Amino acid sequence: MERKNRLSPITIVLHWLIGLTIIALWGIGFTMKHWHIRELYAYHKSIGVIVLIAIIIRVLWRFKKGWPVPVSNYKKWEHRISKLVHWVLLITSLTLPLFGMMLSIESGHGINVFGLIIIEPHFMAGKIVHYSTFWSGIAREGHNLSAYILLGALVLHVVGAFKHHLIDQDGTLKRMLGHSINT
């Protein structure tokens, strides 16, 4: 149950599982793109599909339970920025893997999760071919844009967490680490 002084274990586990996985996937994706390390694609895509399941659970959990109650009374602008950043994190954590899956499908590679074929690749004359270069291009741009927006929101989120911990000293970070706090 979400309370002002303590968050539910489900909220905490989903937060850290998804957050750390997305950070790792962002790093792998950046490495693949800029250093052309093709061997990482299968891992990147497989982990991305799996984490999407946790992301969907988190979104449903958030809509069911609502947002956690703030630990303190913050200025109106701080509260608005916090809400905006949290919504951007939630939305881009969904759009990023969805665009990635769309890219994989439309470019003919299908969906493969650690060897388990979910959607078959599209072959013609023994070669993988696009279903649609137009839609794979849209998906590529959507995936890249979502990744950079998510990174920006993540930086703001981390800065906000440290502000709460170091400047406000209000227990917000401790609560997200699973501790009960005095309010």
N, C-alpha and C positions, 0 to 999 in steps of 0.2 A: 504494500500500500504506500502511496506517495504522501508524505507528510512534510511539514516545514522543517522538521529537525532530522528526518531520515528518509532516504529514497529506497524503493523496493529493490531487492536483489535482481529482479528481471531488468529494471531500468538500468542499473549499474552494469550488469553483464553485457546487455545489448550495446550500451554506450561505448564501453571499452573494446569489445570484440569488433564492432563495426568500425569505430574510429581508428584503431590500430591497423586493422586489415586494409582499410582504405588508404591509409598513409603508406603502407607497404606496397599496395598495388599501384599507387601514384608513382612511387619510386621506381618500381619495376617498369611501368609504362613509359616513364621519362627515359629510363635507360634503354628500353627497346627502341624507342623512337629516335633518340639522338645518337646511339652507338650501334644501331641496327643489329641487335643481338636477337636473332630469330628464335633461338632455343627457349627464350623466356615466354613466348606467346602462349604456348599451351598452358603453362602454369598460370599466367595472368588471366587468361580467359576462364579456366576452370575455377580458380579461386573467386573470380568476379561473379560467376553464376551462383556459386555456393553462398557467397556473402549477400547476394540479392535476396535470398530466402530470409536471412536474418534482418535485412533492411525492411522487407515487407512486414515482418513480425513487429519490428520497431515502429513503423508507421501506424500499423493497426493499434498497437499498444498506446502510442501517443494520442491517437484519436479517442481511444476508449478511456484512458486515464487523465487526459489533459496534460498541460505543461506543469512541471513542478512549481510549487509556490516559491517565490523568491525568499531568500533568507532574511533580507533586510528591506527597508524602504529605500528605493533608489530614486535618483532624479528621473523625471519623465523621459528625457532624451536617452538616458542610459537604458531604461526599460525598453524603449522603442528599438534601439540598436540591437539589444539582446534578442528581442523577438524576431527582428528581421534576420539576424545572423542564424538563429535556430531554424527558421523557416527555410532559408537558403541551404543550410546543411541538410535538412530533411529532404527537400526537393531534389537537390543535385545528387544526393546519395542514391536516389532512385533513378534519376535520368542517366547518370553516368553508366551504370551497368546495362540499362535498357538500350541506350544508344550503342554500347559495345556489342551487345548481342545482335542488334539489328545490323550493325556493320559486318559482323561475322557471317550472318545469314545471307545478307544481300550481296556480299562479295564472294559467295559461293562456298565458304568454308564450313558452314553449318555450325552446330553447337556440340562440343565434345567436352565432357567433364572427366578428366583423368582417365581417358580411354573409353568411357561410357558414352556412346553416341546418342545424343538427344535429338538432334536434327542432322540428317545426312548431308554431307557435302554435295555440291552440284557439279557433276562431271559431264563433260562432252569430249569425246575422242580422247579419253584418258587424262584430260586436264581439268582442273578446277576452273569454272567460269562464273562470272557474276550473274546473279539473277537480274540486278539492275544497278548499273554504274551510277545513275542519278541518285537512287536511294542509299546506296553505299556511301556516296559522297556526302549526302545530308547526314547520315549516321556518323561518319568520320568527324565532320565538323561539330555535330552535337556532342559527341564523345569528348573531343578536345576542349570545346567551350565549357562543358560541364566540369571537366577536370580542373581547368584553371579557375573557374568561379568557386568550385568547392575548395580548392587550395587557398584562395583569398579568404573565404569565410572561415576556414579552419584556422588560419593565422589569427584572424580577429577573435575567434573562439578561445584559442590558447592564451592570447594576450589578455582577454577578459578574465579567464580563469586565474591567471597570475595576478591581475589587478585585484580581484576579490581576495586572493590569498595573502598577498604582500602588502597592499595598500589599505584595503577595506578591512582585512582580517576578520571576515564575516562567516567563515566556515563553509562557503559554497563548495570549494574544492574538496575539503574534508568530507562533506556529504557525498560527493560524487565518488569518493574513494571508499565509501561504505561505512563511514563513521557516523555516529549520532552526534548532533551538535546541540549546544544550548542556545535557545533563541530568546 
